[in-house]
Amino acid sequence: MRVRRRRSQYIFAPEKQGVSGRSVLLWTSVFLLLAAATVFTVNFVMDHQVVFHKQTVTVQNLPDELENWTILHFSDLHGRELGEDQAAIRAAIKDQAYSSVVFTGDMIGEDGDLQPFLDLVALLPEKTPKLYVPGDSDPEMLDAAAHGSLSVYADWAVRLQDAGVTLLDEPICFTRGKSSIWFIPEYLYSLDLDSMEDAYQRQLEQLSGSVILTPDQAAQKRVCQHHLARIERIRTVKKSLTEKDIQIALTHTPVTRDYVTTMLSWRDKSEIFSLRHVSLVLAGHYCAGQWRLPGLGALYVPDYGFFPDDSLITGLSYIAGIPQYISPGLGASDYYAWQPGRVFNSPTVTMIALTSRIQ
């Protein structure tokens, strides 16, 4: 008699399948958590350790006396403290020697906090020239309203001057031997001095017509006089520049190819005070894209879209033969509306060395 085989009650094994599924889910969750923790840790370390980058720039006809003139370049601090009293920046620039220091804007906190910037300045040698041009998120340097002093500069700007920083609103020259190197706000190359002078002269005449000035009107008058005197100094510089002088242009927002092409096309080729004779443009603004993906570069930059070429936003590039170095910056900008903080993007300070040698 054949015994009929009993069908296994475990043929579908629901309990075993459930245990296996939970195990896969558990190990997947553990893996994702470990991966996220690793990414977070790596990014945290990168974001709190300042990188010191050396960049050599070849300048044609650089005088021998200016060979290896070095520029320590900071940008886009955005009021950030990188360690106590900027300890991470101190560690990055320790034992470095440099000829000059430039700050290309957006150094002050969104709430107007100047202290992190002052803490950075305190790290630098007192006698080394320190030059600052404002960024689009920095407060206005000039104050045309009555304030705490008779200076035309805002109170925060006066504090910065007292710390030894030059507010660069006109060309400034440094000499080594018989050779001169000029640091010039880039916007001056496109500024119509005559129109600007006429506007301030008319405003000054209106204010001078009043017998008694209010405190605000008196402040406005001082600002007009400041601008008119500054225009005359700029005119004097334009006449005194020679082809042997080195011109370094400082700007917060990098110059573009279209802008440079337009400037070169309508400027007189014989004019020395011109972008045509600029040896280097130093800029900031983009914070190297803020969020970067390893091997791919910047994720998104509002001006350029997704995955823009790095030459547009960071590092050394050439526009119509003019070298431009864009600082990767130190902080994070609200220019990136949905990209807070820096991701895989180390804060960076750059030391640029000028040389006549072909690299």
C-alpha positions as CSV (number, residue, x, y, z in Angstrom):
1,M,0.0,0.0,0.0
2,R,1.5,3.3,-1.1
3,V,1.6,6.0,1.6
4,R,0.8,9.3,0.2
5,R,3.5,11.8,1.0
6,R,2.3,14.7,3.1
7,R,2.8,18.1,1.7
8,S,5.2,20.1,3.8
9,Q,3.5,22.8,5.8
10,Y,6.6,24.9,5.4
11,I,6.4,25.0,1.6
12,F,6.0,28.8,1.6
13,A,8.1,29.3,4.7
14,P,6.6,32.7,5.6
15,E,8.5,33.0,8.9
16,K,11.9,32.4,7.3
17,Q,11.2,34.9,4.5
18,G,10.2,37.5,7.1
19,V,13.4,37.0,9.1
20,S,15.5,37.2,5.9
21,G,13.8,40.4,4.7
22,R,14.3,42.1,8.1
23,S,18.0,41.1,8.1
24,V,18.5,42.7,4.6
25,L,16.7,45.8,5.7
26,L,18.7,46.0,8.9
27,W,22.1,45.6,7.2
28,T,21.1,48.1,4.5
29,S,20.1,50.6,7.2
30,V,23.4,50.0,9.1
31,F,25.4,50.5,5.8
32,L,23.5,53.7,5.0
33,L,24.0,55.0,8.5
34,L,27.7,54.2,8.4
35,A,28.1,55.8,4.9
36,A,26.2,58.9,6.1
37,A,28.4,59.1,9.2
38,T,31.5,58.8,7.1
39,V,30.4,61.5,4.7
40,F,29.5,63.8,7.6
41,T,32.8,63.2,9.4
42,V,34.9,63.7,6.2
43,N,33.0,66.8,5.3
44,F,33.3,68.1,8.9
45,V,37.0,67.7,8.9
46,M,37.4,69.3,5.5
47,D,35.2,72.2,6.5
48,H,37.1,73.0,9.6
49,Q,40.7,72.7,8.3
50,V,42.0,75.6,6.2
51,V,44.0,74.6,3.2
52,F,47.0,76.7,2.2
53,H,47.4,76.8,-1.5
54,K,50.4,78.2,-3.4
55,Q,49.9,79.6,-6.9
56,T,52.6,81.0,-9.2
57,V,51.5,83.5,-11.9
58,T,53.7,84.4,-14.8
59,V,53.8,88.2,-15.5
60,Q,55.4,89.3,-18.7
61,N,58.1,92.0,-18.3
62,L,58.0,91.6,-14.5
63,P,60.9,93.7,-13.2
64,D,63.7,91.7,-11.5
65,E,63.1,93.7,-8.3
66,L,59.5,92.4,-8.2
67,E,60.4,88.8,-8.8
68,N,58.6,86.5,-6.3
69,W,56.4,89.4,-5.0
70,T,53.9,87.4,-2.9
71,I,50.3,88.2,-2.3
72,L,48.3,86.4,0.5
73,H,44.8,86.2,-0.8
74,F,41.7,85.9,1.4
75,S,38.1,86.1,0.4
76,D,34.5,85.3,1.4
77,L,35.0,84.8,5.1
78,H,31.3,85.8,5.7
79,G,32.0,86.5,9.4
80,R,33.0,82.9,10.1
81,E,35.2,81.9,13.0
82,L,37.5,79.0,12.0
83,G,38.5,77.9,15.5
84,E,39.1,80.2,18.5
85,D,40.6,83.5,17.3
86,Q,40.8,82.0,13.8
87,A,43.1,79.2,14.9
88,A,42.6,77.2,11.7
89,I,43.7,80.1,9.6
90,R,46.7,80.7,11.9
91,A,47.8,77.1,11.4
92,A,47.5,77.3,7.7
93,I,49.6,80.5,7.2
94,K,52.1,79.7,10.0
95,D,55.7,80.5,9.2
96,Q,54.8,81.9,5.8
97,A,56.3,85.1,4.5
98,Y,54.5,87.4,2.0
99,S,54.9,90.9,0.6
100,S,51.2,92.0,0.8
101,V,47.7,90.8,1.8
102,V,44.5,91.3,-0.1
103,F,40.9,90.7,1.0
104,T,38.5,90.5,-2.0
105,G,35.2,91.0,-0.3
106,D,32.3,89.4,1.7
107,M,34.5,89.2,4.7
108,I,31.9,90.5,7.2
109,G,29.1,88.5,8.8
110,E,25.5,88.8,7.5
111,D,24.6,90.4,10.8
112,G,27.4,93.0,10.4
113,D,29.7,91.2,12.8
114,L,33.2,92.5,12.2
115,Q,35.0,90.6,14.9
116,P,35.9,87.5,12.9
117,F,37.5,89.7,10.3
118,L,39.4,91.6,12.9
119,D,40.6,88.3,14.5
120,L,42.0,87.3,11.1
121,V,43.7,90.7,10.6
122,A,45.3,90.2,14.1
123,L,47.1,87.1,12.8
124,L,49.0,89.2,10.1
125,P,52.2,91.1,10.5
126,E,51.5,94.7,11.4
127,K,53.8,96.3,8.8
128,T,52.7,94.1,5.9
129,P,50.3,96.1,3.6
130,K,46.7,94.8,3.9
131,L,44.2,95.9,1.2
132,Y,40.4,95.3,1.2
133,V,37.7,95.7,-1.5
134,P,34.1,95.2,-0.4
135,G,31.9,92.4,-1.6
136,D,28.2,92.4,-2.5
137,S,27.1,91.3,1.0
138,D,29.4,93.7,2.9
139,P,28.0,96.9,4.4
140,E,28.6,100.2,2.6
141,M,32.1,101.6,3.4
142,L,31.0,105.3,3.3
143,D,28.3,106.7,5.5
144,A,26.6,109.8,4.2
145,A,24.5,110.1,7.4
146,A,25.6,111.6,10.7
147,H,27.3,108.9,12.8
148,G,29.9,108.4,15.6
149,S,32.7,110.4,14.0
150,L,33.5,113.0,11.4
151,S,35.0,110.4,9.1
152,V,33.3,109.8,5.8
153,Y,33.7,106.1,6.5
154,A,31.1,104.0,8.4
155,D,32.0,103.1,12.0
156,W,32.9,99.5,11.1
157,A,35.2,100.7,8.3
158,V,37.0,103.0,10.7
159,R,37.6,100.1,13.1
160,L,39.0,98.1,10.2
161,Q,41.3,101.1,9.3
162,D,42.4,101.3,12.9
163,A,43.4,97.6,12.7
164,G,45.8,98.5,9.8
165,V,43.6,97.6,6.8
166,T,43.6,99.9,3.8
167,L,40.1,100.4,2.3
168,L,41.0,100.3,-1.4
169,D,38.8,102.8,-3.1
170,E,41.6,104.3,-5.2
171,P,44.9,103.0,-6.6
172,I,47.8,102.4,-4.2
173,C,51.4,101.9,-5.1
174,F,54.3,100.0,-3.4
175,T,57.9,100.1,-4.6
176,R,60.8,97.8,-4.4
177,G,63.9,99.4,-5.5
178,K,63.0,101.4,-8.6
179,S,60.0,99.2,-9.5
180,S,56.4,99.9,-8.7
181,I,53.4,97.6,-8.2
182,W,49.9,99.1,-8.2
183,F,46.8,97.6,-6.6
184,I,43.7,99.0,-8.2
185,P,40.0,98.4,-7.6
186,E,38.9,96.8,-10.9
187,Y,35.8,99.0,-11.3
188,L,37.9,102.1,-11.7
189,Y,38.9,100.9,-15.2
190,S,35.3,101.3,-16.4
191,L,34.4,104.4,-14.3
192,D,33.5,107.6,-16.0
193,L,35.4,110.1,-13.8
194,D,34.0,113.2,-15.6
195,S,30.3,112.2,-15.1
196,M,31.0,111.2,-11.5
197,E,32.8,114.5,-10.8
198,D,29.9,116.5,-12.3
199,A,27.3,114.7,-10.2
200,Y,29.2,115.3,-6.9
201,Q,30.1,118.9,-7.8
202,R,26.4,119.7,-8.3
203,Q,25.4,118.0,-5.1
204,L,28.2,119.9,-3.3
205,E,27.0,123.2,-4.7
206,Q,23.4,122.5,-3.5
207,L,24.6,121.7,0.0
208,S,26.9,124.8,0.1
209,G,24.0,127.0,-0.7
210,S,22.5,126.3,2.8
211,V,23.6,128.7,5.6
212,I,23.0,126.1,8.3
213,L,23.4,122.4,7.6
214,T,21.8,119.6,9.5
215,P,24.1,116.9,10.8
216,D,23.1,114.6,7.9
217,Q,23.7,117.4,5.4
218,A,27.1,118.1,6.8
219,A,27.9,114.4,6.5
220,Q,26.7,114.4,2.9
221,K,28.9,117.4,2.2
222,R,32.0,115.6,3.6
223,V,31.3,112.6,1.4
224,C,31.0,114.8,-1.7
225,Q,34.3,116.5,-0.9
226,H,35.9,113.1,-0.3
227,H,34.8,111.8,-3.7
228,L,35.9,114.9,-5.5
229,A,39.4,114.8,-3.9
230,R,39.5,111.0,-4.7
231,I,38.7,111.7,-8.3
232,E,41.6,114.1,-8.6
233,R,44.0,111.6,-7.1
234,I,42.8,108.9,-9.5
235,R,43.4,111.3,-12.4
236,T,46.9,111.9,-11.2
237,V,47.6,108.2,-11.0
238,K,46.3,107.6,-14.5
239,K,48.7,110.2,-15.8
240,S,51.7,108.9,-13.9
241,L,51.5,105.2,-14.7
242,T,54.1,103.8,-17.1
243,E,54.2,100.6,-19.1
244,K,56.9,99.3,-16.7
245,D,54.5,99.6,-13.7
246,I,52.7,96.4,-12.6
247,Q,48.9,96.7,-12.2
248,I,47.0,94.2,-10.0
249,A,43.2,94.6,-10.2
250,L,41.1,93.6,-7.2
251,T,37.4,92.8,-7.5
252,H,34.9,90.8,-5.5
253,T,32.9,89.4,-8.5
254,P,35.2,87.9,-11.2
255,V,35.4,89.5,-14.5
256,T,33.9,87.7,-17.5
257,R,35.0,87.1,-21.0
258,D,32.3,89.3,-22.5
259,Y,33.1,92.1,-20.1
260,V,36.9,92.0,-20.8
261,T,36.3,91.8,-24.5
262,T,34.1,94.9,-24.4
263,M,36.5,96.8,-22.2
264,L,39.4,96.1,-24.5
265,S,37.5,97.0,-27.6
266,W,36.4,100.5,-26.6
267,R,39.5,101.6,-24.7
268,D,42.3,103.5,-26.4
269,K,45.2,101.0,-26.9
270,S,47.7,103.7,-25.9
271,E,46.0,104.2,-22.5
272,I,48.2,102.7,-19.7
273,F,45.4,102.8,-17.1
274,S,43.5,99.9,-18.7
275,L,42.6,96.3,-18.3
276,R,44.9,95.7,-21.3
277,H,47.9,96.4,-19.0
278,V,46.6,94.5,-15.9
279,S,49.0,91.7,-14.9
280,L,46.6,89.9,-12.7
281,V,42.9,90.1,-11.5
282,L,42.2,88.8,-8.0
283,A,38.6,87.9,-7.2
284,G,36.3,85.8,-5.0
285,H,32.5,85.6,-4.7
286,Y,31.8,82.0,-5.8
287,C,33.2,80.0,-2.8
288,A,34.4,77.4,-5.4
289,G,30.7,76.4,-5.9
290,Q,30.0,75.9,-2.2
291,W,28.8,72.3,-2.7
292,R,31.3,70.2,-4.6
293,L,31.1,66.5,-5.5
294,P,34.4,64.5,-5.5
295,G,35.6,64.1,-9.1
296,L,32.8,66.2,-10.5
297,G,33.4,69.7,-9.1
298,A,30.7,72.3,-8.2
299,L,27.2,70.9,-8.1
300,Y,25.4,74.1,-9.0
301,V,26.2,77.8,-9.4
302,P,23.3,80.3,-10.0
303,D,25.2,82.2,-12.7
304,Y,26.2,79.1,-14.6
305,G,23.9,76.2,-13.7
306,F,24.7,72.6,-12.9
307,F,28.3,71.4,-13.0
308,P,30.0,74.5,-14.4
309,D,33.6,74.5,-15.5
310,D,35.9,75.2,-12.6
311,S,37.7,77.9,-14.6
312,L,34.6,80.1,-14.3
313,I,34.4,79.9,-10.5
314,T,37.7,79.0,-8.9
315,G,41.4,79.0,-9.4
316,L,43.6,80.4,-12.1
317,S,42.3,81.0,-15.6
318,Y,43.1,83.4,-18.5
319,I,40.6,85.8,-20.2
320,A,41.9,87.4,-23.4
321,G,45.4,86.8,-22.1
322,I,44.8,88.4,-18.7
323,P,45.3,86.0,-15.7
324,Q,42.5,85.9,-13.2
325,Y,42.7,84.0,-9.9
326,I,39.4,83.3,-8.1
327,S,39.7,82.5,-4.4
328,P,37.9,79.3,-3.2
329,G,37.1,81.4,-0.1
330,L,36.7,80.6,3.6
331,G,33.0,80.7,4.4
332,A,29.6,80.0,3.0
333,S,27.5,82.5,1.0
334,D,23.8,83.0,1.0
335,Y,24.2,83.5,-2.8
336,Y,23.5,79.7,-2.8
337,A,19.9,79.8,-1.6
338,W,19.4,76.1,-1.2
339,Q,23.0,75.1,-0.6
340,P,23.9,76.1,3.0
341,G,27.4,75.5,4.3
342,R,30.3,74.1,2.4
343,V,30.2,70.5,1.2
344,F,33.5,68.7,0.3
345,N,35.0,72.1,-0.2
346,S,37.8,73.0,2.2
347,P,38.2,76.7,3.2
348,T,41.3,78.0,1.4
349,V,43.8,80.8,1.6
350,T,46.1,81.3,-1.3
351,M,49.6,82.7,-1.6
352,I,50.3,84.0,-5.1
353,A,53.9,84.5,-6.3
354,L,54.6,86.7,-9.3
355,T,57.4,85.6,-11.6
356,S,58.7,86.4,-15.0
357,R,59.5,82.7,-15.6
358,I,57.3,80.7,-17.9
359,Q,55.5,78.0,-15.9
